[in-house]
Amino acid sequence: MRRGFGLLLLLGWIAAGSGCASASKAKNYTPAVPRFFLEVQGQASGDELTLPRSGVKIIANAKPVLTETDITAVELVQVELGKCLGFQLSPTAARDFYRLSVVAQGRRLVVSINDTPLGARRIDGPIADGVVFVFVELADEILPELVANLKATIVDLQREVKKKG
């Protein structure tokens, strides 16, 4: 029941996000905007983010530490523990995130897609290669379509950034 509700909530958010799409060009994908939030340390205040399947609550900074413009690629990766998402960061974001990961060890990084928290990972050491791996709390069958939507969204966002720049 809980799993179904989380999936329904995610699909609702994705559908709501697609309603905000530009009318000038029809998109052949459902926009999926990834953002990463860092758990606050100690008794600091922040936003409470709840993961959909486990119900884990994490208090995180309201401002994301990584946004959709920091990500250059997303892949579905099979590792020993199962399937996860691998987010490749731009060179500048990778350098900044490396510095952050050095001082934020032990804290959790929460990934949200279209403002819905879907997964978290503990920062257990410096992340120097610019790739952030995160297990998301969704069924494996949904992940290929989610990754395709993330890739398409990132390509469109990068294209928009280049037009403005």
Backbone torsions as a table, in degrees:
resi	resn	phi	psi	omega
1	MET	NA	-49.0	-178.4
2	ARG	-63.2	-40.7	-180.0
3	ARG	-63.2	-43.2	179.2
4	GLY	-63.4	-39.5	179.0
5	PHE	-64.9	-42.5	179.3
6	GLY	-62.5	-41.8	178.7
7	LEU	-65.4	-42.8	178.6
8	LEU	-61.7	-42.0	178.8
9	LEU	-62.3	-44.8	179.1
10	LEU	-61.0	-47.3	-179.6
11	LEU	-63.0	-35.4	176.2
12	GLY	-63.8	-43.3	178.3
13	TRP	-64.9	-40.7	179.3
14	ILE	-64.2	-43.4	179.3
15	ALA	-64.0	-40.7	178.2
16	ALA	-63.5	-40.6	178.5
17	GLY	-64.5	-34.7	-178.9
18	SER	-71.7	-22.6	176.7
19	GLY	-69.8	-19.6	-179.9
20	CYS	-89.5	3.0	-177.0
21	ALA	-67.7	153.3	179.5
22	SER	-62.2	136.0	179.5
23	ALA	-79.2	-13.7	-175.8
24	SER	-71.8	-26.6	-178.0
25	LYS	-142.0	122.4	178.6
26	ALA	-70.9	136.1	-180.0
27	LYS	-98.9	139.7	178.9
28	ASN	-98.0	26.5	178.4
29	TYR	-149.6	166.5	175.7
30	THR	-95.7	117.3	-178.7
31	PRO	-54.8	136.7	178.8
32	ALA	-135.9	105.8	-173.5
33	VAL	-101.4	111.0	-179.3
34	PRO	-88.7	141.4	173.7
35	ARG	-143.9	148.9	-178.6
36	PHE	-118.5	134.2	-179.4
37	PHE	-121.0	140.8	-178.6
38	LEU	-98.8	133.8	177.0
39	GLU	-58.8	138.7	177.8
40	VAL	-77.4	155.7	-177.1
41	GLN	-100.8	139.4	176.3
42	GLY	67.7	-138.8	-175.6
43	GLN	-95.9	15.5	-179.8
44	ALA	-62.4	150.6	179.5
45	SER	-87.1	158.3	179.6
46	GLY	-175.0	-167.2	178.6
47	ASP	-91.3	138.7	176.6
48	GLU	-87.6	118.9	178.7
49	LEU	-108.9	130.9	-178.1
50	THR	-115.8	125.4	178.7
51	LEU	-74.9	142.6	-168.8
52	PRO	-69.3	-38.2	-175.0
53	ARG	-91.4	-47.9	-175.5
54	SER	-81.4	-23.5	-176.2
55	GLY	75.7	8.7	179.2
56	VAL	-62.6	133.1	179.2
57	LYS	-106.6	130.7	-179.4
58	ILE	-128.5	128.8	175.5
59	ILE	-88.4	119.5	-175.0
60	ALA	-128.4	159.0	174.4
61	ASN	-60.1	145.1	-179.8
62	ALA	-70.6	-28.4	-178.8
63	LYS	-91.2	128.2	179.9
64	PRO	-68.8	148.3	176.4
65	VAL	-89.6	-22.1	174.2
66	LEU	-136.2	136.8	178.9
67	THR	-121.8	177.7	-178.2
68	GLU	-58.4	-27.5	179.6
69	THR	-78.9	-12.6	177.7
70	ASP	-86.3	-12.1	-173.1
71	ILE	-102.2	130.9	-179.6
72	THR	-105.7	-20.1	-179.3
73	ALA	-160.3	156.8	176.1
74	VAL	-138.2	136.7	178.0
75	GLU	-133.9	150.3	170.5
76	LEU	-88.9	123.0	-172.5
77	VAL	-121.3	132.0	175.3
78	GLN	-93.7	119.7	176.6
79	VAL	-121.7	178.7	-175.9
80	GLU	-55.8	-36.8	-177.0
81	LEU	-87.8	-4.8	-179.9
82	GLY	135.3	-158.6	-178.6
83	LYS	-93.8	137.4	177.1
84	CYS	-139.4	171.2	176.7
85	LEU	-100.2	136.1	175.8
86	GLY	-112.0	117.7	-178.9
87	PHE	-103.6	119.5	177.5
88	GLN	-90.4	127.7	-178.5
89	LEU	-94.2	154.0	173.9
90	SER	-64.7	159.6	-179.7
91	PRO	-55.5	-43.1	179.7
92	THR	-65.6	-45.8	178.8
93	ALA	-63.8	-37.6	179.5
94	ALA	-62.3	-42.9	178.3
95	ARG	-63.7	-47.0	179.9
96	ASP	-63.2	-42.5	-178.8
97	PHE	-68.9	-34.0	175.7
98	TYR	-58.1	-48.9	179.8
99	ARG	-60.3	-42.0	178.5
100	LEU	-64.2	-42.7	-176.9
101	SER	-66.5	-24.5	177.1
102	VAL	-67.8	-44.1	-175.7
103	VAL	-89.3	-14.0	-175.8
104	ALA	-103.7	19.5	-178.7
105	GLN	-59.8	138.3	-178.7
106	GLY	94.5	-19.8	178.5
107	ARG	-88.5	161.6	-179.0
108	ARG	-100.7	148.1	177.0
109	LEU	-111.6	123.7	-176.7
110	VAL	-106.4	128.8	174.4
111	VAL	-98.1	132.4	173.3
112	SER	-122.4	146.6	177.1
113	ILE	-124.7	123.4	-174.1
114	ASN	53.2	44.5	177.1
115	ASP	65.8	18.4	176.2
116	THR	-113.3	115.3	178.2
117	PRO	-64.0	129.3	-176.6
118	LEU	-123.5	-16.7	-178.1
119	GLY	-169.0	164.9	179.1
120	ALA	-148.6	154.0	174.3
121	ARG	-141.5	144.0	176.8
122	ARG	-81.7	136.3	175.2
123	ILE	-81.9	105.4	-174.8
124	ASP	-103.2	3.8	177.9
125	GLY	177.7	169.5	178.6
126	PRO	-60.2	138.6	178.4
127	ILE	-106.4	97.6	-171.2
128	ALA	-95.5	-17.5	-173.7
129	ASP	-91.2	-1.5	178.4
130	GLY	75.6	16.0	176.8
131	VAL	-118.7	126.1	179.9
132	VAL	-111.2	118.1	178.3
133	PHE	-99.2	132.1	-179.2
134	VAL	-141.0	131.4	170.0
135	PHE	-83.0	130.8	178.0
136	VAL	-107.0	152.4	-176.3
137	GLU	-90.4	64.0	176.5
138	LEU	-133.9	158.2	177.8
139	ALA	-65.5	143.1	-179.2
140	ASP	-56.2	-31.3	-178.0
141	GLU	-65.6	-26.1	-177.6
142	ILE	-82.5	-24.9	-170.7
143	LEU	-60.6	-43.1	-179.9
144	PRO	-58.4	-42.6	178.8
145	GLU	-67.6	-39.6	177.5
146	LEU	-60.5	-45.1	179.8
147	VAL	-63.3	-41.6	177.9
148	ALA	-60.8	-42.4	178.1
149	ASN	-66.9	-40.1	176.9
150	LEU	-61.9	-45.8	179.7
151	LYS	-59.6	-48.6	-178.7
152	ALA	-63.2	-40.6	178.4
153	THR	-62.4	-45.6	-178.8
154	ILE	-63.7	-41.9	178.0
155	VAL	-60.1	-46.9	179.5
156	ASP	-63.4	-42.0	179.7
157	LEU	-64.3	-42.0	178.4
158	GLN	-63.2	-38.5	178.5
159	ARG	-63.5	-42.5	178.8
160	GLU	-64.9	-40.1	179.3
161	VAL	-62.9	-42.0	-179.8
162	LYS	-65.4	-37.3	178.5
163	LYS	-63.0	-41.6	-177.9
164	LYS	-73.7	-31.3	-174.9
165	GLY	-83.4	NA	NA
